[in-house]
Amino acid sequence: MSFAPYPRYKDWLGPVGAVPEHWKLVPLKAVVSHNDEVLDETTPTDKEILYVDIAGVDGVAGVLTKESMLFGTAPSRARRRVKDGDVLVSTVRTYLRAIVSIRQPEDNLVVSTGFAVLRSRGELISGYLGYVLSANYFVDEVIARSTGVSYPAINASELVAIPVAIPSCDEQLRITAFLDAETAKIDALVAEQKRLIELLMEKRHAVISHAVTKGLNPDASMKPSGVEWLGDVPNHWQLIRMRFLCDIQTGSRDTENAVEDGQYPFFVRSQTVERIDTAAFDCEAVLTAGDGAGVGKVFHYFSGPFDFHQRVYMLNNFRQIGGRFLFLFLKENFFKVALAGGAKSTVDSLRRPMLTNFWVCVPPIEEQANIIDAIEHGSTRFDGLIAEAERAIALLLDRRTAVISAAVTGKIDVRGYTVAEGTEAA
């Protein structure tokens, strides 16, 4: 389906350049209000709210997470109330493009004060406002007007001063129906690619898990491991507890030791890597979080100067096993036990005996090297397929924003679009 441009345009001294001749040019505040409703401090502390933070929204997928909590224990930024048809625009870290339309919200839904909650004054129909605010030119203008380097932000009053082009209500209906249909098609294709990535990652996980627990020879004789989650292992492999394979220790520094421009990696329990000025270690090591949300889920493998948080475990000085092989084995299998109830305390901290007594199946050193080579070769193939799917998603999302921008700035004339049938009118 293709659409021609409008027959006549007028110049707009702004980022768009020109808009259809009969469209209005007004500052956003002329057609929307902002931040109309808030929860005040007299709200009962036992009132239950559903809270949406900036990290809980996605410009395409919408609201991803809602956290139930009591007002008395909610963060001080949990204050903005919303209604059906409102649009949330993040006023902090504006480069994230966290913009989402609200549809049929719960009565107790509350969003962060990091959002500007924009509400049509009546001239903009439901749905159209969300598309206008998602247009490339509008987002780029928000980013350009933001201040701050590492945490750019914009005042809501500055945001609503940005000019927008407004067509008639009938055109808004046509544009909204057109974009609803076009973005739905694109979103379906994006979902297919995301599902493909999930399947590829699951397959890669299965291949790696099989290689480090069963080996590469499908005809190898097997023996019961005696470990329920491990099952049978090759007959010539050894089962050895972790404490006999490496040294295990925790760090001595806290996050406050991290510096923005430090020379060395500093591994922290949130699985992110910060920087630090001095490195206490220079070795091959496997690292995992000792507490928090990352327990048992993600390991780091590193070789070279580094340091690590006091709540992170480091495994090094490997014996009978290579650090890379142990990393792959633990990455695929440790979570099966580390996330079990008996392995953790009530504060999600990993109990040291569980780590030291963890069973590892150990092939001969030469076989470990062969397994690593096979895994890395296979991972390269999977990584290529995943990267291809990610590129497809990026192109689709670019297409999505381009279509939205073209429609809401009048670069294409969709007045011939039939709302009921989803086709061009003859």
C-alpha positions as CSV (number, residue, x, y, z in Angstrom):
1,M,0.0,0.0,0.0
2,S,1.4,3.4,-1.0
3,F,0.1,6.9,-0.3
4,A,0.8,10.1,-2.2
5,P,1.7,13.4,-0.4
6,Y,-0.9,16.1,0.2
7,P,-1.5,18.4,-2.7
8,R,-0.4,21.6,-0.9
9,Y,2.0,22.3,2.0
10,K,3.0,25.3,4.0
11,D,6.5,26.0,5.5
12,W,7.1,25.2,9.1
13,L,10.1,26.8,10.7
14,G,10.8,23.7,12.7
15,P,12.2,20.2,12.5
16,V,9.6,19.0,10.0
17,G,10.0,21.6,7.3
18,A,6.5,21.6,5.9
19,V,3.1,20.3,6.8
20,P,-0.2,20.1,4.9
21,E,-1.6,23.6,4.2
22,H,-4.8,23.2,6.2
23,W,-3.1,21.7,9.4
24,K,-2.7,23.9,12.5
25,L,0.7,24.6,14.0
26,V,0.4,25.0,17.8
27,P,2.5,24.4,20.9
28,L,1.7,21.1,22.5
29,K,0.3,22.8,25.6
30,A,-2.5,24.3,23.5
31,V,-4.0,20.9,23.0
32,V,-2.9,18.9,26.1
33,S,-2.7,19.4,29.8
34,H,0.0,17.8,31.8
35,N,0.4,16.2,35.2
36,D,-3.2,16.9,36.2
37,E,-3.6,14.4,39.0
38,V,-1.3,13.3,41.8
39,L,-1.6,11.3,45.0
40,D,-1.1,13.8,47.9
41,E,0.5,13.1,51.2
42,T,-2.8,12.6,53.0
43,T,-3.3,9.4,51.1
44,P,-3.8,6.5,53.6
45,T,-0.5,4.6,54.1
46,D,-2.4,1.3,53.7
47,K,-3.8,2.2,50.3
48,E,-2.6,-0.4,47.7
49,I,-1.3,1.1,44.5
50,L,0.1,-0.4,41.2
51,Y,3.3,1.4,40.4
52,V,4.9,1.9,37.0
53,D,8.5,3.2,36.9
54,I,10.4,4.4,33.9
55,A,12.2,1.0,33.5
56,G,8.8,-0.6,33.4
57,V,7.7,0.8,30.0
58,D,8.8,0.2,26.4
59,G,8.0,2.5,23.5
60,V,6.7,-0.4,21.4
61,A,5.5,-3.0,23.9
62,G,3.9,-0.5,26.3
63,V,3.7,-1.0,30.0
64,L,5.8,-4.1,30.8
65,T,5.7,-4.2,34.6
66,K,3.4,-3.0,37.4
67,E,4.5,-3.4,41.0
68,S,1.9,-3.7,43.7
69,M,2.7,-1.9,46.9
70,L,1.3,0.1,49.8
71,F,1.4,3.9,49.5
72,G,3.2,4.1,52.9
73,T,6.1,2.1,51.6
74,A,6.1,3.3,48.0
75,P,9.0,5.5,46.7
76,S,8.4,9.2,46.9
77,R,8.3,9.4,43.0
78,A,5.2,7.1,42.9
79,R,2.7,10.0,42.7
80,R,1.3,10.6,39.2
81,R,-2.3,9.3,38.5
82,V,-3.4,8.4,35.0
83,K,-6.6,8.0,33.0
84,D,-7.5,6.1,29.8
85,G,-6.0,7.9,26.8
86,D,-3.2,9.6,28.7
87,V,0.3,9.4,27.2
88,L,3.4,9.0,29.4
89,V,6.6,10.7,28.2
90,S,9.8,10.2,30.2
91,T,11.4,13.5,31.2
92,V,14.6,11.8,32.4
93,R,17.0,9.8,30.3
94,T,15.0,11.0,27.3
95,Y,17.2,9.2,24.9
96,L,15.5,6.0,26.0
97,R,12.3,7.1,24.2
98,A,10.1,5.8,27.0
99,I,6.7,6.9,25.6
100,V,3.6,4.9,26.0
101,S,-0.2,5.4,25.7
102,I,-2.3,4.3,28.6
103,R,-5.3,2.0,27.8
104,Q,-8.0,1.1,30.4
105,P,-5.7,1.5,33.5
106,E,-6.6,0.1,36.8
107,D,-8.2,2.6,39.2
108,N,-5.1,2.5,41.5
109,L,-2.4,2.8,38.7
110,V,0.2,5.3,39.6
111,V,3.3,6.3,37.6
112,S,6.7,7.8,38.4
113,T,7.2,11.6,38.6
114,G,9.9,10.9,36.1
115,F,7.0,10.9,33.5
116,A,5.1,13.8,32.1
117,V,1.5,12.6,32.0
118,L,-0.1,14.3,28.9
119,R,-3.9,14.4,28.5
120,S,-5.8,15.7,25.5
121,R,-7.9,18.8,26.1
122,G,-10.5,17.4,23.6
123,E,-9.1,18.4,20.2
124,L,-6.9,15.3,19.9
125,I,-8.7,12.0,19.6
126,S,-7.7,9.0,21.7
127,G,-4.8,7.2,20.2
128,Y,-3.6,10.0,17.9
129,L,-1.8,11.8,20.7
130,G,0.4,8.8,21.4
131,Y,1.5,8.6,17.7
132,V,2.2,12.4,17.6
133,L,4.5,12.1,20.6
134,S,6.3,9.0,19.2
135,A,7.2,10.8,15.9
136,N,10.9,11.1,15.3
137,Y,10.9,14.9,15.1
138,F,9.1,15.2,18.5
139,V,11.4,12.8,20.3
140,D,14.5,14.4,18.7
141,E,13.2,17.8,19.9
142,V,12.7,16.5,23.4
143,I,16.3,15.1,23.4
144,A,17.7,18.3,22.0
145,R,16.0,20.4,24.7
146,S,17.1,18.1,27.5
147,T,20.0,19.2,29.8
148,G,22.6,17.1,31.5
149,V,25.2,14.6,30.1
150,S,24.9,11.3,32.0
151,Y,21.3,11.8,33.1
152,P,19.7,14.2,30.5
153,A,16.3,15.5,31.6
154,I,13.6,18.0,30.4
155,N,11.1,20.0,32.4
156,A,7.5,19.2,31.6
157,S,6.8,22.9,31.0
158,E,9.6,22.9,28.3
159,L,8.3,19.6,26.8
160,V,4.8,21.0,26.3
161,A,6.2,24.1,24.6
162,I,7.3,21.9,21.6
163,P,5.2,22.7,18.6
164,V,3.0,20.1,16.9
165,A,0.9,20.0,13.7
166,I,-2.8,19.1,14.2
167,P,-5.1,17.9,11.4
168,S,-8.9,17.8,11.6
169,C,-10.6,15.2,13.8
170,D,-11.6,13.2,10.7
171,E,-8.0,13.1,9.5
172,Q,-6.9,12.1,13.0
173,L,-9.3,9.1,12.8
174,R,-7.9,8.0,9.4
175,I,-4.3,8.5,10.5
176,T,-4.9,6.6,13.7
177,A,-6.7,3.7,12.0
178,F,-3.9,3.5,9.4
179,L,-1.2,3.5,12.0
180,D,-3.0,1.0,14.2
181,A,-3.0,-1.4,11.2
182,E,0.5,-0.7,10.0
183,T,2.2,-0.9,13.4
184,A,0.2,-4.1,14.2
185,K,1.7,-5.7,11.2
186,I,5.2,-4.5,12.0
187,D,4.8,-5.5,15.7
188,A,3.8,-9.0,14.6
189,L,6.9,-9.3,12.5
190,V,9.1,-8.0,15.4
191,A,7.4,-10.6,17.7
192,E,8.3,-13.4,15.3
193,Q,12.0,-12.3,15.2
194,K,12.1,-12.1,19.0
195,R,10.6,-15.6,19.2
196,L,13.3,-16.8,16.8
197,I,16.0,-15.3,19.0
198,E,14.5,-17.0,22.0
199,L,14.5,-20.3,20.2
200,L,18.1,-19.8,19.0
201,M,19.2,-19.0,22.5
202,E,17.4,-22.0,23.9
203,K,19.0,-24.2,21.3
204,R,22.4,-22.8,22.0
205,H,21.9,-23.3,25.7
206,A,20.8,-27.0,25.1
207,V,23.9,-27.6,22.9
208,I,26.3,-26.1,25.5
209,S,24.6,-27.9,28.4
210,H,24.8,-31.2,26.6
211,A,28.5,-30.7,25.7
212,V,29.7,-29.9,29.2
213,T,27.7,-32.7,30.9
214,K,27.6,-35.5,28.2
215,G,30.5,-34.7,26.0
216,L,30.8,-34.7,22.2
217,N,30.8,-38.5,21.5
218,P,27.2,-39.8,21.2
219,D,28.5,-43.3,21.5
220,A,30.4,-42.8,24.7
221,S,29.6,-45.3,27.5
222,M,27.7,-43.6,30.3
223,K,27.4,-44.1,34.1
224,P,25.0,-42.7,36.7
225,S,26.4,-39.6,38.3
226,G,24.5,-40.0,41.5
227,V,23.4,-36.4,41.2
228,E,19.7,-36.0,40.4
229,W,19.9,-32.9,38.3
230,L,23.0,-34.1,36.4
231,G,21.9,-37.6,35.3
232,D,24.3,-39.9,33.4
233,V,27.8,-38.7,32.5
234,P,30.5,-40.3,30.4
235,N,32.1,-43.3,32.1
236,H,35.6,-41.8,32.0
237,W,34.7,-38.4,33.5
238,Q,35.2,-37.7,37.2
239,L,32.7,-36.1,39.6
240,I,34.5,-33.7,41.9
241,R,33.3,-31.2,44.4
242,M,34.1,-27.6,43.6
243,R,36.4,-27.0,46.6
244,F,38.8,-29.5,45.2
245,L,38.9,-27.9,41.8
246,C,39.7,-24.2,42.7
247,D,40.1,-21.7,45.4
248,I,37.0,-19.8,46.5
249,Q,36.9,-16.4,48.1
250,T,34.9,-13.2,48.3
251,G,36.1,-9.6,47.6
252,S,37.1,-6.9,50.0
253,R,35.7,-3.8,48.4
254,D,32.3,-2.1,48.2
255,T,30.6,-0.3,45.3
256,E,31.7,3.0,46.8
257,N,35.2,2.1,45.6
258,A,34.1,2.3,42.0
259,V,35.2,5.3,40.0
260,E,33.8,6.4,36.6
261,D,37.1,6.5,34.7
262,G,38.9,3.7,36.5
263,Q,41.5,1.7,34.7
264,Y,40.4,-1.8,35.7
265,P,37.2,-3.7,35.6
266,F,35.3,-4.0,39.0
267,F,32.8,-6.8,39.1
268,V,29.7,-6.1,41.2
269,R,26.9,-8.4,42.4
270,S,24.3,-6.8,40.0
271,Q,26.3,-8.6,37.2
272,T,27.4,-5.2,35.8
273,V,31.0,-4.3,35.4
274,E,32.1,-0.9,36.8
275,R,35.6,0.6,36.9
276,I,38.2,0.9,39.7
277,D,41.6,2.6,40.0
278,T,43.6,-0.2,41.4
279,A,43.4,-4.0,40.7
280,A,44.1,-6.4,43.5
281,F,44.0,-9.5,41.2
282,D,45.6,-10.5,37.9
283,C,44.6,-14.0,37.1
284,E,42.1,-16.3,35.3
285,A,38.9,-16.3,37.3
286,V,35.2,-17.2,37.4
287,L,33.0,-14.8,39.3
288,T,29.4,-15.0,40.5
289,A,27.1,-12.9,42.8
290,G,26.9,-13.9,46.4
291,D,23.5,-12.3,47.0
292,G,20.8,-10.3,45.3
293,A,18.8,-11.0,42.1
294,G,21.8,-12.5,40.3
295,V,22.4,-15.5,42.6
296,G,23.1,-18.5,40.4
297,K,22.1,-16.9,37.2
298,V,25.1,-15.3,35.6
299,F,28.8,-15.9,35.9
300,H,31.7,-13.7,34.7
301,Y,34.8,-15.2,33.2
302,F,37.9,-13.0,33.2
303,S,41.6,-13.1,32.8
304,G,43.8,-10.1,33.6
305,P,43.9,-7.2,36.2
306,F,40.6,-6.7,38.0
307,D,38.8,-6.5,41.3
308,F,35.5,-7.5,42.7
309,H,32.8,-6.6,45.2
310,Q,32.8,-8.1,48.7
311,R,29.5,-9.9,48.0
312,V,30.9,-11.6,44.9
313,Y,32.6,-15.0,44.9
314,M,35.8,-15.5,42.9
315,L,36.9,-19.0,41.8
316,N,40.6,-19.2,40.7
317,N,43.8,-21.3,40.9
318,F,42.1,-24.1,38.9
319,R,43.1,-27.7,39.4
320,Q,42.2,-30.6,37.0
321,I,39.9,-28.2,35.2
322,G,40.3,-25.2,32.9
323,G,38.7,-21.9,34.0
324,R,36.9,-21.6,30.7
325,F,35.4,-25.1,31.0
326,L,34.3,-24.5,34.6
327,F,32.8,-21.2,33.5
328,L,30.7,-22.9,30.8
329,F,29.7,-25.8,33.1
330,L,28.6,-23.5,35.9
331,K,26.8,-21.0,33.6
332,E,24.7,-23.8,32.2
333,N,24.1,-25.8,35.4
334,F,24.7,-23.9,38.6
335,F,21.4,-22.0,38.6
336,K,19.5,-25.4,38.8
337,V,20.8,-25.7,42.4
338,A,21.6,-22.1,43.4
339,L,18.0,-21.0,42.8
340,A,16.5,-23.8,44.9
341,G,15.1,-22.8,48.2
342,G,17.6,-24.7,50.3
343,A,20.6,-23.0,48.6
344,K,19.7,-19.5,49.7
345,S,18.8,-17.6,52.8
346,T,15.7,-15.5,53.1
347,V,17.6,-12.5,51.7
348,D,18.7,-14.3,48.5
349,S,22.3,-14.8,49.6
350,L,24.2,-17.8,48.4
351,R,25.4,-20.1,51.1
352,R,29.1,-20.8,50.8
353,P,28.9,-24.6,51.6
354,M,26.5,-25.0,48.7
355,L,29.1,-23.4,46.4
356,T,32.1,-25.4,47.8
357,N,30.2,-28.7,47.8
358,F,28.8,-28.2,44.3
359,W,29.4,-31.3,42.1
360,V,31.2,-30.7,38.8
361,C,31.8,-33.4,36.2
362,V,35.3,-33.2,34.9
363,P,36.6,-34.6,31.6
364,P,40.3,-35.1,30.8
365,I,42.0,-31.8,30.1
366,E,42.4,-32.5,26.4
367,E,38.7,-33.4,26.1
368,Q,37.8,-30.1,27.9
369,A,39.8,-28.2,25.2
370,N,37.9,-30.1,22.4
371,I,34.6,-29.3,24.0
372,I,35.4,-25.6,24.3
373,D,36.4,-25.5,20.7
374,A,33.2,-27.2,19.6
375,I,31.1,-24.8,21.8
376,E,32.8,-21.7,20.5
377,H,32.4,-22.9,16.9
378,G,28.7,-23.6,17.4
379,S,28.2,-20.3,19.3
380,T,29.6,-18.4,16.4
381,R,27.0,-19.9,14.2
382,F,24.2,-19.2,16.7
383,D,25.5,-15.6,17.3
384,G,25.4,-15.0,13.6
385,L,21.8,-16.1,13.3
386,I,20.8,-14.1,16.4
387,A,22.6,-11.0,15.0
388,E,20.7,-11.4,11.8
389,A,17.4,-11.5,13.6
390,E,18.4,-8.5,15.7
391,R,19.2,-6.5,12.5
392,A,15.8,-7.5,11.1
393,I,14.2,-6.1,14.3
394,A,16.1,-2.9,14.1
395,L,15.0,-2.4,10.5
396,L,11.4,-3.1,11.4
397,L,11.5,-0.7,14.3
398,D,13.0,2.0,12.0
399,R,10.2,1.3,9.6
400,R,7.7,1.6,12.4
401,T,8.9,5.0,13.5
402,A,9.3,6.3,9.9
403,V,5.7,5.3,9.1
404,I,4.4,7.1,12.3
405,S,6.5,10.2,11.6
406,A,5.4,10.4,7.9
407,A,1.7,10.1,8.9
408,V,1.6,12.5,11.8
409,T,3.5,15.2,9.9
410,G,1.5,14.9,6.7
411,K,4.2,13.5,4.5
412,I,1.7,11.0,3.3
413,D,-2.0,11.5,2.7
414,V,-4.0,8.7,4.2
415,R,-7.4,10.3,3.9
416,G,-8.3,7.7,1.4
417,Y,-7.7,4.9,4.0
418,T,-10.9,3.1,4.8
419,V,-11.2,2.7,8.5
420,A,-13.7,-0.2,8.6
421,E,-12.0,-2.3,5.9
422,G,-8.4,-1.3,6.5
423,T,-7.9,-0.5,2.8
424,E,-7.4,2.4,0.5
425,A,-10.7,3.9,-0.8
426,A,-11.2,3.8,-4.5
